[in-house]
Amino acid sequence: MQFSELGLSAQLLQAVAEQGYQSPTPIQAQAIPVILQGRDVLAGAQTGTGKTAGFTLPLLQLLQQQAIPQKPRPVRVLILTPTRELAMQVYESVKTYGKHLPFFAEAIFGGVSVLPQIQNLKRGTDIVIATPGRLLDLIQQKHLDLSRVEYLVLDEADRMLDMGFIRDIRKVIGFLPKKRQNLLFSATYAPEISQLAEQLLTNPVEISVAKRNAAAETVSQLVYGLKREYKRELLSYLIGNGNWQQVLIFVRTKHGADRLCKQLIQDGIRCAALHGDKSQGARVRALDAFKDGSITALVATDIAARGLDIDQLPHVVNYDLPQVAEDYVHRIGRTGRAGADGQAISLVDPEEAYLLAAIEKLLKREIPRVADTGYEKVSLDNVNSKPKPKPQQPRSAQRTRPGNHATSPGKQSTPARKSNYSRTNSR
């Protein structure tokens, strides 16, 4: 199938062709005709499948079929996203595909000055892409009127629920007219998504282009089992020995992201950290440097698990396993996009074995283990639940046994890797 067979206008087809695309992805081929028919949609698709164009193209087409309203233009399309990064990605998609059409779009999110956003809203805009918090602020301050919205999109709806946005979403919906077309996109189908879909959607067409809660087939997955104190050394070795040019590394905490990034820089690896405490400007600069190759490694918390639009990212590393198994699918979905091959590596210590078991239960298969990691072997098997914390001993009974001290990367009690990492390898 070609894009020309989907009923899109000449202006949209020109914009698509200028991006070098001829054939739609499966989600685009299924979603675009249904959306153009005016139907509500419940769509499940892995990241990297082209879902953003799957709803931006038909929405632009629907706007084009209507008369342009008088100034100031009312908001007719509202797209809600969980993160600033995803909001910017969708905004860029709208600009790219709508470049030959006379429509205005505005991205609304926190972390930046609100004044330019208010000024643009006064001018009038057809399409608003927003995170829920900043959107509600502008509504409550009377800077934004959603009473004439005709199309509502919830993008990465499962992530919005995970981040606690369900109340904000319901508040936003309360400001919308009841008669509208609703599109809900989600990478996974938790029970909460089904409940939200029942409340929001009217007789929806359900579209699914990948197994539910499944990892993309183009991503090869490996597990390295080792003690935690050796993770950073192994990571540096993999980057340098493999001459990796681009790797996205996930950690659990903001402090952990900053600490690991400093350690990698000490190892001679060009690196930046990305997490919620970074200003929007710092986050944009880090992403731009990662995309243009100025840095090799981007160390991120799960704020980056969704919405990062990086073409052909070859490597993703789970330095820490996520607490929620579904987040593993989102993380590794940053690689292996749009049919390209990718590699996802998880560095797992024995205390994370229960998290690995939950991930494999979700995937319904075991992730292959690397037999020889270069370090002493550890067991990651037969752990199905989180270990219970040990009872606190009286202070008088607490003793440190000889030989039980944790081994730091600089004072290893076990042999180091068989091949030494060279700092110059990552340059």
N, C-alpha and C positions, 0 to 999 in steps of 0.2 A: 504494500500500500504506500501511496505517496501523500504528502501533505495536501496536494492539489485535489485529492479525492475527499477531503473532510469538510468541504463547504466553506472554507475560509476565504476572506476577501483578498483582492489583489494586493492591497497594502500589507496585510499580514503575511501573505505568502512571500512578498518581496523581502520583508524583514527576516523571515525564517531562512530564506535562501541566502541572505547576506551573512547569516551565521554558519553557513555551510551545511545545513540540514536538508535532507530530501525526504527521508522516511521517518514517520513518527515512531516513537517507542510504544510498546504495548499499552501502557497506561494512557498515553496521549490518544492512541487510536480508539480506545474504548471510551474514554471520558469526554473527549471533545464533541462527538455527535450527540451524546446524551445531554450534556450541558446546553448545547445549542437548541435542544428541544424544550428547554425550560424545566427539566426534571431535577429534583433533589438527588444528591449523590452521596453515597457512603463508599469511600474508596480506601482500599488498603494497598500500599505499595512501599517497597523498600526505598530508602534514600538512594539517590543516584539513578532513579528510573525515569527522570524527566517529568515528574508530577507537577512541578511549578509551572512549566509551559502548558501542562495538561489542563490547568484551569485559567491561566492568564490569557491564553490565546482565545478561547471561546468567550470569556467575559469581555475582552476588547471587541470581539465581533458583535456581541449583543449590544454593547454601547453604541457601536458604529451604526447599527440598524435603527437607532432612535434619533430623534431630533435633538440637537444640542440645546440645553436649557439656557434661559436668560442668566446674565451675570447678577450676583456671584453664583457660580455653579454649585449645586448641591452635591453632597457626597452620595453617589449611587452604588458604589462597590466598597464593601468593608472587608478587609482581609486581616484576621487576627493570627498572630504568631507568638510563640513562647519567648523568643529571645531577640535581642537587637540584631544579632548577626543574621538570623533568618529573615527578619523584617527587611534588612538591607538587601539580602539576596533576592527576595521577592520584588522589592522595589526596582532593582536593576533589571530583573526579568521584564517587568511591566514597561520600563523605559526602552529596553531593547526591542521588544516585539511591538510596542506602540509608537515607535519613532516616526512612522509615516501617518499617524492619526492625530487629530487635534484634541487630545485629552491631557488633563493634568493629573499627576499622582503625587502623593505626599507620604513620606515615611514618618511615623510618629513613635518615638521611643524615648526612654529616660537615659540619663547619663550624659546628655548634651544640653545646651541652652534651649529653653522652650520658646524663646522669642522668635527665631526664624520660622519655627513651626506655626506659631500663631499668625505671623504675617502672611504666610502662604495660605493658611486656611481662610483668612479674610479675603484674599484674592479669589478664592473658590477652587475646589478641586473635585474631580470626578471619582478618584480612587484613593482610598486611605488604606495604608498597610501599617498596622500598629501592634504594639504590645499592650496588654490589657491595662496595666497600671497607669502609664502616661495618658492613654486614651481616656480613661475615666476622669483623670485630673482635668483634662481640657473640656470634657463634657460638663463637669460640675462647675467649672469656671465660665461656662457659657460661651466658650470659644468654638464649640463644635456642635453641630446639629445633625443627628442621624435619622431624622424623621422621614427622609425620602430615600433611604437605602433600599435598593431593589435586590442586591445580591450579597450574601454573607458567606465568607469562606473561613473555616477553622482549619488552619494548617498545622500539622503535627499536634493534633488534638490530644493524643495520649501524653505527649510531653507536657502540654499545658496542665493536664490533670495532675501529672506527677509533681509539677512545680507549685501546686496549690492554687491554680487560677480558676477553679470551677466557680467560686462565688463571683469573681470579677466577670467571668464570661456571662453568668446569668444576669448580672447587673447591666452589662452592655446590651444584652438581648432585650432587656426591658425598655431600652431607648429606641428600639427599632420598630418599624411598622410590622404588623403581623403578616401581611401579604408580601412575601419575598421568596427568592430562590436560595436554598441553603446547600452548601457543599462542605462535607466533612472529610478531611484526609488524615489518615493515621497509619503509622508504620506497624503498630501492633493493635490487637483487639482485646483489651482488658474488659472485664464486666462493666466497669464504669463508662467505657466508650459506648457499649451497647445501650446503657441507660440514657446517656446523653443523646445518642442518635434517635432513640424513641421519642424523647422530648422535643428534639429540634427539627427532625426531618419528617416530611410528609410523603409517604409512599415512595421511598427512595429507590434508586437503582443501585445495587451493590456491585462494586467493581473490585476485583482482586487480581493482581498480576504476579503475586509471589505467595508462597506458603506463609500462613500466619506465624508470626514470631520466629521467622526463619532467617538465617544469614544468607547473603547473596552467594550464589554458587560460584561466582568468579573470585571469591576470596578464599585463599588457602590459609588454614588456621593451624597454629602450633602452640604447644605449651612447654615451657621450660620450668621444671621443678627445681627449686634451689632455696637456700636460706636467704632471708631478706637482706642480710648484710652484704650479699654479693650481687644484688640486683643491678646496682649502678655500674659496677665494673663490667658485668656481662653486657649491659645495654651499650656502653661505650665501645666494647669490643665488637658487637654486632654492627654498629654504625660504621666504625672505622674499617673493620675487616671486609665488610660487604660493600664499602664505598657508597653507602646510602647517601643520596642527595636530598631526600625529603622524607621526614618521618614525623608523624603526629603521635605524641606520647600522652596517655591519659593517666592522671593521678587522682587521688581521692580528695585532697585538701588544697586550699590556696597556699598555705605555708609549705606543703610538700612540693607544690609546683615551683615555687621560688627557690627552694633548697636544691631540688634536683637540677634546675636550670643552671644555678651557680656551679654545681659540681660538674655538669657537662661542659660548661665553658672552661673550667679548670682542666678538663681533659682535652681541650683544643677543639671542641665542637661548637660551631656557631649556633646559638640557641636563644629563644625568647619564651617567656611564660605568658599564658593567657588564662585569666580567671576573673571573677566578679569584682574583685577589689581594684582592678585596673580601670583607668579612665577610658572613656570611649575612644579618645584620640590614641591612647597607647594601644588599645586593642586593634584599632584599624592599622596602625603602623606595624604591629607585630604580624598581622595577617598579610599585609602587603609585602613585607619582607620575606615571609614564608613562601608566598606565591611566586615572587620573582627570583627566588633562589639566593637571596642575600643571607638567609640563615638556613641551616640544615634541619634543625629540630625545633618543633613547637610543643612545649609542655603545657597541657591544658587540663582543667577540671571538666566536669560533665557539661558545663555551660557551652562547651564547644562541640558536644556530641551531636547536636543538631544544627543545621543551618550553615555549616561551613561548605562553601561551594569551591572545591579545589579539584581541578581537572586532573585525572589520572594520578592521584596520590598513591604511591606504590606501597607504603608501609604504615601500619598502625601498630603501636605497642601499648598493651595494657600493663603499665608498671604496677598499678594497683588494680585488682579486680573490682568491678562496681558492686555496690551493696544490693542493687536490684538487677536481677538477671536480664530483664528486657533491655537495660542500658548497654549490655554487652553487644547486642545486635545493632543498636544505634551507633555505638562507637566504631565497630568494625565496618559499618556501612559507609564510613568516610572513604574507604578504599574499595577497589573493584567496582567503580561506578561506570554506568553507561556501557557495560560490556567489557571494560578493561580488566586485566588481571590485577590482583592486589594480594598483599600478605598481611595477616594479623597475627601478632605474636603476643602471648601472655606470659609474664614472668610471675610465677605463683610460688609462694612459700607455704609451708604446711599449715599455718594458721589461716590461710585463705582457701583451704581445700573444700570447706563447706560451701563457699561461694562458687567454686568451680563445679561442684556437684549440682548446684541449682541451675547454673548456666547449661550444663549438659542435659539436665532434665528438660529444660525448655527447648533445647535444640533437638532432643530425642536422639542424641548420638554422643559418642565420646570424641573429644578433640584429641588428635594425635599428640603424644608426648615425644619430646626429644630424648633419646635414650642416653646419650653422653653429652652432658652440658658442660663438661670440663671441671665440674665441682663435685663434691661428695653427693651421693644420691640421697634424696629425701622421698618420703612416701606421700602421695596425694590421693591415695585410693581409700575407698570404704569409709568416707566421711560424708554423712548425709544431713547433718544438722550442725548448727552453730555450737561450738563447745561452750560449756557452762564455765563462768569465771570461777577460779579457785577461791575458797573461803579465805578471808583475811586472817593471817596469823597474828597472835599477840606480838608486840614489838620486841619483847624479850626473846621470843622464839625465832625471830627472823635472822637467818644466817646466810651468808654467801658461801656456797661450797667451793672448795678449791677446784679450779679448772672449769667452772661454770660461767665465767665472764663472757659476755657477748664479744664476738670478734669483729672489730672494725675493719673497713676496707684496707686500712693502712697497716693492720696487724693481723694478718691472716694465720690461723692455726692449721689451715688446710692448704694443699698446694694451689697456687694460682692457676689461671687458665693455661692450657698447653701452648697456646699461641698468644704472645704478648701483644696488647693493643698499642698501636703507634698513633700518637696525636696527629701526625701529618696525614694519616689516611683519610681523615674527614674533611680535609681542605679541598 
